[in-house]
Amino acid sequence: MIKFGTGGWRAVIGEDFTKENIQILALGMARKMKNEGVADKGVVLGYDRRFLAKEAMQWTAEVFAGEKIRAYLINKSSPTPLVMYYVKNHGFPYGMMITASHNPAIYNGVKVFTAGGRDADEIETKDIEDYIQDIAPTDIVKLEYEEGKKAGLITEIYPLNEYLDSIISAVDMEAIREAGLKIALDPMYGVSETSLKTILMTARCEVNTIHERHDTLFGGKLPSPSAATLRSLQTYVIEKSCDIGIATDGDADRIGIIDDTGRFLHPNDILVLLYYYLVRHKGLRGPVVRNIATTHMLDKVASSFGEACYEVPVGFKYISAKMQETNAIIGGESSGGLAVKGQISGKDGIYAAVLLVEMIAVTGKRLSGIMEEIKRECGDIYMEERDYKFTQEKKAEMQRTLMEEKRLPDLPFEVEKVSYLDGSKVYFKNGGWVIARFSGTEPLLRIFCEMPKAEDAKSICGLFEQFLNL
């Protein structure tokens, strides 16, 4: 019942996300830590604002305490990057975050982090699943929460200031202070408000927030920053003449941006902007890493700087691993997550947002102007994205067509190569590409196409749609 996808284990509350399953997972982790000889170092636990998130963290801690493993609980709802930061900077072997990230409100879940504050890779998660298979509910021995505290096996901590100070020390706060920026913030009823307001107001920005209250239903919307979910932020930026609008997903590891003109910046654009800024204006050198469904505009920018762009499967664990291997300065994905060298080894929407504010302050340019500058230097490219729900029978049919029979629709452009690294991806000789792949976090087939002309990207998505009878 507990299966890890690209972003941890996620399940419907009351269906598979239950107290019993949560504690089975905790016991699996405890046994894994004991067998690896790291149980004496303890584990870090955090939670966001989702329904039952705090309770689930405490249920998890009770199992660790029952197994005589110290659990350090971040005792206020917090961003996922805070847990990753604390695992990394205090040498913990593991951390766990109770969150379903950007999934609908009926979901909750668990993300697992390994030494160095990294997302658990597929080897680690498969290992956890193997431990879980051998556990029955009757195996669970727990120490009640208050008893665990008294015994010193459960410790409540709140290291937010330490995390925020690490970001403040990494950005040009003086430049931001001098810029006098006006910023609109939309935490999407999630956990980013305290962190971002603290940093930005320390830098003397004027910060106005919408959707800041605690709402486990996320205002009836998906807590995922997209063009469809950020219309209120767009309106606010335009009406209040803000320099930037910043949104974060439910656990604040991903961002969405509204530029000074009120236009939603696709996460692809954010990655391109930040890579360009880090090299052109901050003087950093190094490659960039993207997943297989993220813009090839990064390849163009990297090439203009004499650098490489590396492609990996979807899943941030692949990005962080490749960044370490290649000494890349930034890596990210088209869903809004990114990491920058020198910070944590995973997605950090808080740091990414502050870095974008620094970019506006240091360059003295609007985001819209910087984007136009990049397009003049490197050319342009257009992306079309489509999502499709399916039945299990339909999924099996599409899996057979795309991945076993390896069939494709008749395509009007010359094909350079086809990759099956993660889904079915076609590379065209004109620099365009199209991919059809199954989401690792939601029951969706996703089709992405990027071409020199927008109408061609739409046309190719349509061909795949017809070919698969979607």
C-alpha positions as CSV (number, residue, x, y, z in Angstrom):
1,M,0.0,0.0,0.0
2,I,3.0,2.3,0.4
3,K,4.7,3.0,-2.9
4,F,7.2,5.8,-3.5
5,G,7.0,7.9,-6.7
6,T,9.2,10.7,-8.0
7,G,8.3,12.9,-5.0
8,G,7.9,10.5,-2.1
9,W,4.9,8.6,-1.0
10,R,1.5,10.3,-1.5
11,A,-1.9,8.8,-0.8
12,V,-5.5,9.8,-0.2
13,I,-6.2,10.7,3.4
14,G,-8.3,7.9,5.1
15,E,-7.7,5.5,2.2
16,D,-4.0,4.6,2.2
17,F,-2.7,7.6,4.2
18,T,-3.7,6.2,7.6
19,K,-2.2,6.1,11.1
20,E,-1.4,2.4,10.7
21,N,0.4,2.9,7.3
22,I,2.3,5.9,8.6
23,Q,3.5,4.0,11.6
24,I,4.4,1.0,9.4
25,L,6.5,3.3,7.3
26,A,8.2,4.7,10.4
27,L,9.0,1.2,11.7
28,G,10.5,0.4,8.3
29,M,12.7,3.5,8.5
30,A,13.7,2.6,12.0
31,R,14.7,-0.9,11.1
32,K,16.6,0.4,8.1
33,M,18.5,2.9,10.3
34,K,19.4,0.1,12.8
35,N,20.7,-2.2,10.1
36,E,22.8,0.6,8.6
37,G,24.3,1.4,12.0
38,V,23.0,5.0,12.0
39,A,20.1,4.8,14.5
40,D,22.2,6.5,17.2
41,K,22.3,9.7,15.2
42,G,18.5,10.2,15.2
43,V,16.1,11.5,12.6
44,V,14.6,14.9,11.7
45,L,10.8,15.2,11.2
46,G,8.8,18.1,9.8
47,Y,5.3,18.8,8.5
48,D,3.3,21.4,6.5
49,R,-0.2,22.7,6.8
50,R,-2.1,19.7,5.3
51,F,-4.8,18.0,7.2
52,L,-3.4,15.5,9.8
53,A,0.2,16.6,8.9
54,K,1.2,17.5,12.5
55,E,-0.5,14.4,13.9
56,A,1.2,12.2,11.3
57,M,4.6,13.6,12.3
58,Q,3.8,12.8,16.0
59,W,2.6,9.3,15.2
60,T,5.9,8.8,13.3
61,A,7.9,10.1,16.3
62,E,6.1,7.7,18.7
63,V,7.4,4.7,16.6
64,F,11.0,6.0,16.5
65,A,10.8,6.6,20.3
66,G,9.4,3.0,20.7
67,E,12.5,1.8,18.8
68,K,14.8,4.0,21.0
69,I,15.7,6.2,18.1
70,R,15.8,10.0,18.9
71,A,13.4,12.0,16.8
72,Y,13.9,15.8,16.4
73,L,10.6,17.4,15.5
74,I,10.3,20.8,13.9
75,N,7.4,21.9,16.0
76,K,5.7,24.4,13.7
77,S,4.5,23.9,10.1
78,S,7.5,24.6,8.0
79,P,8.9,24.6,4.4
80,T,10.3,21.3,3.2
81,P,13.6,23.0,2.4
82,L,14.0,23.7,6.1
83,V,14.0,19.9,6.9
84,M,16.5,19.3,4.1
85,Y,18.7,22.1,5.4
86,Y,18.7,20.8,8.9
87,V,19.5,17.2,7.8
88,K,22.4,18.5,5.8
89,N,23.9,21.0,8.2
90,H,23.6,18.8,11.3
91,G,24.8,15.6,9.8
92,F,21.6,13.5,10.2
93,P,21.4,10.3,8.2
94,Y,17.7,10.8,7.4
95,G,14.8,13.3,7.5
96,M,11.1,12.9,6.9
97,M,8.6,15.6,5.8
98,I,4.9,15.0,6.1
99,T,3.5,16.6,3.0
100,A,1.9,15.9,-0.4
101,S,3.5,18.9,-1.9
102,H,1.2,20.3,-4.7
103,N,-1.3,17.4,-4.7
104,P,-5.0,18.1,-4.1
105,A,-6.2,18.6,-0.5
106,I,-7.5,15.1,-0.1
107,Y,-3.9,13.8,-0.3
108,N,-1.1,13.7,2.3
109,G,2.2,11.9,2.2
110,V,5.8,11.6,3.2
111,K,9.1,12.7,1.6
112,V,12.3,11.0,2.8
113,F,15.7,12.7,2.7
114,T,19.1,11.0,3.1
115,A,22.4,12.2,4.3
116,G,23.4,15.6,2.9
117,G,19.7,16.6,2.8
118,R,19.1,14.9,-0.5
119,D,15.8,13.4,-1.9
120,A,15.9,9.7,-1.4
121,D,16.7,8.1,-4.7
122,E,15.0,5.0,-6.2
123,I,17.5,2.7,-4.6
124,E,16.7,4.1,-1.1
125,T,13.0,4.1,-1.6
126,K,13.0,0.6,-3.0
127,D,14.9,-0.4,0.1
128,I,12.3,1.3,2.3
129,E,9.5,-0.6,0.5
130,D,11.3,-3.9,1.1
131,Y,11.5,-3.2,4.8
132,I,7.8,-2.3,4.9
133,Q,6.8,-5.6,3.2
134,D,7.9,-7.6,6.2
135,I,6.0,-5.5,8.8
136,A,2.6,-6.3,10.3
137,P,0.6,-3.8,12.3
138,T,1.2,-6.0,15.4
139,D,5.0,-5.4,15.1
140,I,4.6,-1.7,15.9
141,V,5.8,-0.7,19.4
142,K,5.4,2.9,20.2
143,L,6.1,5.3,23.1
144,E,3.3,7.8,23.6
145,Y,4.3,11.3,22.6
146,E,4.5,13.0,26.0
147,E,6.3,9.9,27.4
148,G,8.8,10.1,24.5
149,K,9.5,13.7,25.3
150,K,10.1,12.9,29.0
151,A,12.4,10.1,28.0
152,G,14.4,12.4,25.8
153,L,13.6,10.4,22.7
154,I,11.4,13.1,21.2
155,T,12.8,16.6,21.0
156,E,10.9,19.6,19.7
157,I,13.1,22.1,17.7
158,Y,12.4,25.2,15.5
159,P,15.6,26.0,13.5
160,L,13.9,28.5,11.1
161,N,16.2,31.4,12.0
162,E,19.3,29.3,11.2
163,Y,17.8,28.4,7.8
164,L,16.8,32.0,7.0
165,D,20.3,33.3,8.0
166,S,21.9,30.9,5.6
167,I,19.8,32.4,2.8
168,I,20.4,36.0,3.9
169,S,24.2,35.4,3.9
170,A,24.0,34.0,0.4
171,V,22.3,37.0,-1.3
172,D,23.1,40.6,-1.8
173,M,20.8,42.1,0.9
174,E,22.3,45.6,0.5
175,A,21.4,45.7,-3.2
176,I,17.8,44.6,-2.4
177,R,17.6,47.3,0.4
178,E,18.6,50.0,-2.0
179,A,16.2,48.9,-4.7
180,G,13.0,49.6,-2.7
181,L,11.0,46.8,-4.3
182,K,7.3,46.2,-3.9
183,I,6.5,42.5,-3.8
184,A,3.3,40.5,-3.7
185,L,3.4,37.2,-2.0
186,D,1.0,34.2,-2.4
187,P,1.8,31.2,-0.2
188,M,-1.3,29.5,-1.6
189,Y,-2.4,28.8,2.1
190,G,0.9,27.0,2.6
191,V,4.0,27.5,4.7
192,S,6.2,30.1,3.0
193,E,4.8,33.4,4.4
194,T,6.9,33.6,7.6
195,S,10.2,32.7,5.8
196,L,9.8,35.0,2.8
197,K,8.3,38.0,4.7
198,T,11.1,37.8,7.3
199,I,13.9,37.9,4.6
200,L,12.2,40.4,2.3
201,M,11.2,42.8,5.1
202,T,14.6,42.6,6.6
203,A,15.8,43.8,3.1
204,R,13.3,46.7,3.4
205,C,11.0,45.4,0.7
206,E,7.3,46.3,0.8
207,V,5.6,43.0,1.0
208,N,1.9,42.4,0.6
209,T,0.4,38.9,1.1
210,I,-2.7,37.2,-0.1
211,H,-4.0,33.7,0.8
212,E,-1.9,33.5,3.9
213,R,-4.4,31.9,6.3
214,H,-4.2,28.3,7.3
215,D,-6.7,26.4,5.1
216,T,-6.3,22.6,4.7
217,L,-8.5,22.8,1.6
218,F,-6.2,25.4,0.0
219,G,-9.0,27.7,-0.9
220,G,-10.6,24.9,-3.0
221,K,-7.7,25.0,-5.5
222,L,-4.7,22.9,-6.2
223,P,-1.7,24.3,-4.1
224,S,0.4,24.3,-7.2
225,P,1.6,27.6,-8.7
226,S,0.4,27.7,-12.3
227,A,-1.1,30.2,-14.7
228,A,-4.5,28.8,-13.8
229,T,-4.1,29.0,-10.0
230,L,-2.3,32.4,-9.8
231,R,-4.9,34.7,-11.4
232,S,-5.5,36.5,-8.1
233,L,-1.8,37.2,-7.8
234,Q,-1.7,38.4,-11.4
235,T,-4.5,40.9,-10.7
236,Y,-2.8,42.0,-7.5
237,V,0.5,42.6,-9.2
238,I,-1.1,44.7,-11.9
239,E,-3.4,46.7,-9.6
240,K,-0.7,47.5,-7.0
241,S,2.1,48.0,-9.6
242,C,4.3,45.4,-7.9
243,D,7.8,44.6,-9.1
244,I,7.2,40.9,-8.8
245,G,4.6,38.4,-7.6
246,I,5.9,35.3,-5.8
247,A,3.9,32.1,-5.1
248,T,5.0,28.9,-3.6
249,D,3.4,25.5,-3.5
250,G,2.0,23.8,-0.4
251,D,5.3,22.9,1.2
252,A,7.3,25.8,-0.4
253,D,9.9,23.7,-2.4
254,R,8.5,25.1,-5.7
255,I,7.7,28.6,-6.9
256,G,5.6,30.4,-9.4
257,I,6.3,33.9,-10.5
258,I,4.3,36.8,-11.9
259,D,6.5,39.4,-13.7
260,D,6.1,43.2,-13.6
261,T,3.7,43.1,-16.5
262,G,1.4,40.7,-14.8
263,R,2.5,37.8,-17.0
264,F,2.8,34.3,-15.5
265,L,6.4,33.2,-15.9
266,H,6.6,29.5,-16.7
267,P,9.0,27.6,-14.4
268,N,11.1,27.0,-17.6
269,D,11.6,30.8,-17.8
270,I,12.5,31.0,-14.2
271,L,15.3,28.5,-14.6
272,V,16.6,30.2,-17.7
273,L,16.5,33.6,-16.0
274,L,18.4,32.4,-12.9
275,Y,21.0,30.4,-14.9
276,Y,21.6,33.5,-17.1
277,Y,21.8,35.7,-14.0
278,L,24.2,33.5,-12.1
279,V,26.7,33.3,-15.0
280,R,26.2,36.8,-16.6
281,H,25.9,38.9,-13.5
282,K,27.3,36.9,-10.6
283,G,30.2,35.5,-12.5
284,L,29.7,31.9,-11.7
285,R,30.9,29.2,-14.2
286,G,29.5,25.8,-14.7
287,P,26.9,23.6,-16.4
288,V,23.2,23.3,-15.8
289,V,21.0,20.2,-15.2
290,R,17.4,19.8,-16.3
291,N,15.1,16.9,-16.5
292,I,13.9,15.3,-19.7
293,A,10.7,17.3,-19.9
294,T,12.2,20.7,-19.2
295,T,13.0,23.5,-21.7
296,H,15.9,23.1,-24.2
297,M,16.3,26.9,-23.9
298,L,18.7,26.0,-21.1
299,D,20.8,24.2,-23.6
300,K,20.9,27.4,-25.8
301,V,21.9,29.6,-22.8
302,A,24.5,27.1,-21.7
303,S,26.0,26.9,-25.2
304,S,26.2,30.7,-25.4
305,F,28.4,30.6,-22.3
306,G,30.5,27.7,-23.5
307,E,28.9,25.4,-20.9
308,A,27.0,22.1,-21.1
309,C,23.4,21.3,-20.2
310,Y,22.8,17.8,-18.8
311,E,19.5,15.9,-19.2
312,V,18.2,13.4,-16.5
313,P,14.9,11.5,-15.9
314,V,12.1,13.2,-14.0
315,G,12.6,13.2,-10.2
316,F,14.7,15.7,-8.3
317,K,16.9,13.0,-6.9
318,Y,18.4,12.7,-10.5
319,I,18.9,16.4,-10.8
320,S,20.7,16.8,-7.4
321,A,22.9,13.7,-8.2
322,K,23.9,15.0,-11.6
323,M,24.6,18.5,-10.1
324,Q,27.0,16.9,-7.7
325,E,28.6,14.8,-10.4
326,T,29.2,17.7,-12.9
327,N,29.6,20.5,-10.4
328,A,26.6,22.3,-12.0
329,I,25.6,25.7,-10.6
330,I,21.9,25.2,-11.0
331,G,19.4,22.4,-11.8
332,G,15.7,22.3,-12.1
333,E,12.5,21.0,-13.6
334,S,9.5,22.4,-15.6
335,S,7.2,21.9,-12.6
336,G,8.9,24.7,-10.7
337,G,11.5,23.1,-8.5
338,L,15.2,24.1,-8.7
339,A,18.4,24.0,-6.7
340,V,21.4,26.3,-6.7
341,K,25.0,25.2,-5.9
342,G,26.0,26.0,-2.4
343,Q,22.6,25.8,-0.9
344,I,20.6,22.6,-0.1
345,S,20.8,19.7,-2.5
346,G,17.1,19.7,-3.3
347,K,14.3,22.1,-4.3
348,D,14.1,25.3,-2.3
349,G,11.4,27.7,-3.3
350,I,12.3,30.2,-0.6
351,Y,15.9,30.6,-1.7
352,A,14.9,30.7,-5.4
353,A,12.4,33.5,-4.8
354,V,14.9,35.6,-2.9
355,L,17.5,35.1,-5.6
356,L,15.0,36.4,-8.2
357,V,14.4,39.5,-6.1
358,E,18.2,39.9,-5.9
359,M,18.4,39.7,-9.7
360,I,15.9,42.6,-10.1
361,A,17.8,44.7,-7.6
362,V,21.3,44.0,-8.9
363,T,20.6,44.3,-12.6
364,G,18.2,47.3,-12.1
365,K,16.0,45.6,-14.8
366,R,12.5,44.2,-14.8
367,L,12.1,40.5,-15.2
368,S,10.3,41.1,-18.5
369,G,13.3,43.1,-19.8
370,I,15.8,40.4,-18.7
371,M,13.8,37.7,-20.5
372,E,13.8,39.7,-23.7
373,E,17.5,40.3,-23.4
374,I,18.0,36.5,-23.2
375,K,15.8,35.8,-26.2
376,R,17.8,38.4,-28.3
377,E,21.0,36.7,-27.4
378,C,19.9,33.0,-27.7
379,G,16.8,32.9,-29.8
380,D,13.3,31.7,-28.7
381,I,11.4,28.5,-28.4
382,Y,7.8,27.6,-27.6
383,M,6.4,24.9,-25.4
384,E,3.0,23.3,-25.3
385,E,1.9,21.1,-22.3
386,R,-1.1,18.8,-22.0
387,D,-2.3,16.4,-19.3
388,Y,-4.7,13.5,-19.6
389,K,-6.4,11.3,-17.0
390,F,-6.8,7.6,-17.7
391,T,-8.2,4.3,-16.5
392,Q,-5.7,1.5,-15.5
393,E,-6.8,-0.3,-18.7
394,K,-6.0,2.8,-20.8
395,K,-2.6,3.2,-19.1
396,A,-1.7,-0.4,-19.9
397,E,-2.7,0.2,-23.5
398,M,-0.6,3.4,-23.8
399,Q,2.3,1.8,-22.0
400,R,2.3,-1.0,-24.5
401,T,2.1,1.3,-27.5
402,L,4.8,3.8,-26.4
403,M,7.2,1.7,-24.3
404,E,6.9,-1.9,-25.5
405,E,6.0,-1.6,-29.2
406,K,7.7,1.8,-29.3
407,R,5.3,3.1,-31.9
408,L,4.9,6.8,-32.8
409,P,2.4,8.9,-34.8
410,D,3.4,10.1,-38.3
411,L,5.4,13.2,-37.5
412,P,5.9,16.1,-40.0
413,F,9.5,16.8,-39.0
414,E,12.7,14.9,-39.4
415,V,13.6,12.9,-36.3
416,E,17.1,12.9,-35.0
417,K,16.6,10.2,-32.3
418,V,14.1,8.7,-29.8
419,S,14.9,8.2,-26.1
420,Y,13.1,5.9,-23.7
421,L,15.0,7.1,-20.6
422,D,11.8,8.3,-19.0
423,G,8.7,7.9,-21.3
424,S,9.0,8.3,-25.0
425,K,10.9,11.4,-26.2
426,V,11.4,12.3,-29.8
427,Y,14.2,14.8,-30.7
428,F,13.8,16.6,-34.0
429,K,16.6,17.8,-36.2
430,N,15.2,21.4,-36.1
431,G,16.0,21.6,-32.3
432,G,12.4,20.7,-31.2
433,W,11.3,17.8,-29.2
434,V,8.2,16.0,-27.8
435,I,7.7,13.7,-24.9
436,A,4.9,11.5,-23.6
437,R,5.3,10.2,-20.1
438,F,3.3,9.1,-17.1
439,S,3.5,11.3,-14.0
440,G,5.2,9.8,-11.0
441,T,3.0,11.8,-8.5
442,E,-0.5,11.9,-10.1
443,P,-2.5,9.5,-12.4
444,L,-1.8,11.5,-15.5
445,L,-0.2,11.1,-18.9
446,R,1.8,14.2,-19.7
447,I,2.7,15.4,-23.2
448,F,5.2,18.2,-23.6
449,C,6.4,19.6,-26.9
450,E,8.9,22.4,-27.6
451,M,9.4,23.8,-31.1
452,P,10.8,26.9,-32.8
453,K,7.2,27.8,-33.7
454,A,4.2,27.8,-31.3
455,E,1.8,26.4,-33.9
456,D,4.1,23.4,-34.6
457,A,4.2,22.6,-30.9
458,K,0.4,22.6,-30.7
459,S,0.2,20.5,-33.8
460,I,2.5,17.8,-32.6
461,C,0.7,17.5,-29.3
462,G,-2.5,17.1,-31.3
463,L,-1.0,14.3,-33.3
464,F,0.0,12.4,-30.1
465,E,-3.5,13.0,-28.7
466,Q,-5.1,11.5,-31.8
467,F,-2.6,8.6,-32.0
468,L,-3.3,7.6,-28.4
469,N,-7.0,8.2,-28.6
470,L,-7.0,10.6,-25.7
